[in-house]
Amino acid sequence: MRLFISISFLFLIGVNQVNASEIVINQVGYLPNWPKVALWVNSDTTKKQIELIDTATKKSVYTFRAARKHKDAQTGDYIQELDFSSYNKKGRYLLRAGNIKSLPFAIGNDVYKSSLRLLLRSYYLQRCGIAIFDAETGLNHASCHLHDGLVKHADGFHKENDVIHSIGGWHDAGDNGKYVATTAITVGRILALYEEHPALFTDFLLDIPESSSDLPDVLDEMKVGLDWMLSMQRLDGAVYRKLSGESWPVDLAPDQDKQPRYIYGVTSPETAKAAAAWAMAARIYKSSQPELAARYLKAARKSWDYLQTIDEQVFEFQEGDNKGSGPYMYNETDDDISLTYDWDDRLWAAMELLITTGEKPFQKYVNKKLPDAPLAFFEWKNPSGMAFSHALFHPALPTKREWHQGAKKKVMARAKILLNNIAASGYRIANSRFVWGSNKMTVEEGIILISAYRLSQDTAYLDAAIYQLDYIFGSNHFNMSFVTGVGKNPAKAISHLYLSAAKTKLAGLLVGGPNILAQAKIAPKNKGPLSYIDDPRSYATNEYAIDYNASLIALIGMLISTPYPDNH
């Protein structure tokens, strides 16, 4: 969401700052053969020996030396690396340097199972149109938004205030809005993970209403987004971009948000992204639910046919359309050039349709656009990164295709830049843009690094991807996990209207992270990775969105499914 209003919340929690000397670490932990590197921030250099303490026995089980101290140019912190990668015994530990102790963490093969489940289960708890009475979290509200939605502006198919039955989907953040852009990206990212690593989701129960079905829970949950997008498709195949009220639902539970809710204009980027998600779903659901898969493919083709009737980007918008919902369009906050055209969205759609159908028109579009496309990480502003990933790794596309080598060169070139970014960052952050949603960017850059490892087998790239996970889960200036309820010191004051109204918390939500523009005027501006505050008023740094979680789910899933070389 994009919440450009001032909100009074019932509690405030200030920014978490590191102490004069503190050991920061991934508070979830490490697989046994992963690199394990904590950071000693502003250390007392007279204390050189570091101890690994078993939290069960309170005994030291391993000792080692800290690396040489260096100054981080981005934060001004003095940092020493604490590398204990050679220790691989399963258990729960902390690091100690004299009187300085890290927060606890685990070493084990299944240390991410609980976090992954929390991140995935959050979608059920963000569902729209149903009652939520969840014994596990205590989150409760009656059925919400049962009259979605009214057509805001007349077009060739609907009059103003016509009713389109569009119940369902997920609340994007904490504002009750529903957006095709983030829904399609969420579905695409998670289905791609499932398609490549289905074993990851075997017996992976989310305890959702559909858990007794024959489908894996993750596929049942993704249907929620897929089916809602179907309701946003116009008869000619074009897709409306969002559904929301005209006012931010401050201090209201979803079922208390009784305002009229409107469906806003058609856009070609959203049409293409929805087509891509449906095309992907058509092949993934085909074996278990063939009729549903056929419906998804029909919708994808219909949207693609609409796109063939227009040569340039279409984006229907009128002043006032963003009063109570996020823009998800080119504006002063999101000024990426990719928002001024739609070929990148079409490229993703063409790639998914090519893989699903093998048909020449889709191959023709990919052949035309992919060779000259710049590589970008996968996001709602530019989803073409998924086309690159499929070009390189999808089994339906043999590597002899003419664009394979070009895609490989672009991934490796970007990955080398990311390694340079990491080398220049004391906290080993691959992402160099600290703007809205920087944590998602960091995670997606980690996914590009995994691709580079798969192409090169150079463990420097795999290590670098793991470092991005370390950063998100606590190895950062704030000694804080950016995921609510995960780690000993997680983000606590998430910007989420419903949770604030309910005076409750919810585990498993990734917050946006440092943002130098600090649009809420709460976090410090222009401070790079220091432009963050754990404060519910700071929507520009502490908001959650469904696509943020999807990226982190994918990074975790890919890393734990990628065997780490034993001889490294």
Sequence and secondary structure as in RCSB ss.txt:
>XXXX:A:sequence
MRLFISISFLFLIGVNQVNASEIVINQVGYLPNWPKVALWVNSDTTKKQIELIDTATKKSVYTFRAARKHKDAQT
GDYIQELDFSSYNKKGRYLLRAGNIKSLPFAIGNDVYKSSLRLLLRSYYLQRCGIAIFDAETGLNHASCHLHDGL
VKHADGFHKENDVIHSIGGWHDAGDNGKYVATTAITVGRILALYEEHPALFTDFLLDIPESSSDLPDVLDEMKVG
LDWMLSMQRLDGAVYRKLSGESWPVDLAPDQDKQPRYIYGVTSPETAKAAAAWAMAARIYKSSQPELAARYLKAA
RKSWDYLQTIDEQVFEFQEGDNKGSGPYMYNETDDDISLTYDWDDRLWAAMELLITTGEKPFQKYVNKKLPDAPL
AFFEWKNPSGMAFSHALFHPALPTKREWHQGAKKKVMARAKILLNNIAASGYRIANSRFVWGSNKMTVEEGIILI
SAYRLSQDTAYLDAAIYQLDYIFGSNHFNMSFVTGVGKNPAKAISHLYLSAAKTKLAGLLVGGPNILAQAKIAPK
NKGPLSYIDDPRSYATNEYAIDYNASLIALIGMLISTPYPDNH
>XXXX:A:secstr
    S    S         SSEEE  SSEE TTS  EEEEES  TT  EEEEEETTT  EEEEEE    EE TTT
  EEEEEE TT    EEEEEEETTEE   EEESTTTTHHHHHHHHHHHHHTBSSS EE TTT  EE    TT  E
ESS  SS  TT B     SB SSSS  EEHHHHHHHHHHHHHHHHH GGGGTT     TTTTSSS HHHHHHHHH
HHHHHHTB TTS EEEEEEESS  TT  GGG  S EEEEEEEHHHHHHHHHHHHHHHHHSTTT HHHHHHHHHHH
HHHHHHHTT SS  B   TTTTTTS   SSSSS   GGGG  HHHHHHHHHHHHHHH  HHHHHHHHHHGGG   
   BTTBTTHHHHHHHHH TTS TTSTTHHHHHHHHHHHHHHHHHHHHH TT       STTHHHHHHHHHHHHH
HHHHHH  HHHHHHHHHHHHHHTT STT  BSBTTSSSSB    B HHHHHHT   SS BB    TT TTS S S
S GGG     TT HHHHBB HHHHHHHHHHHHHHHHS   TT 
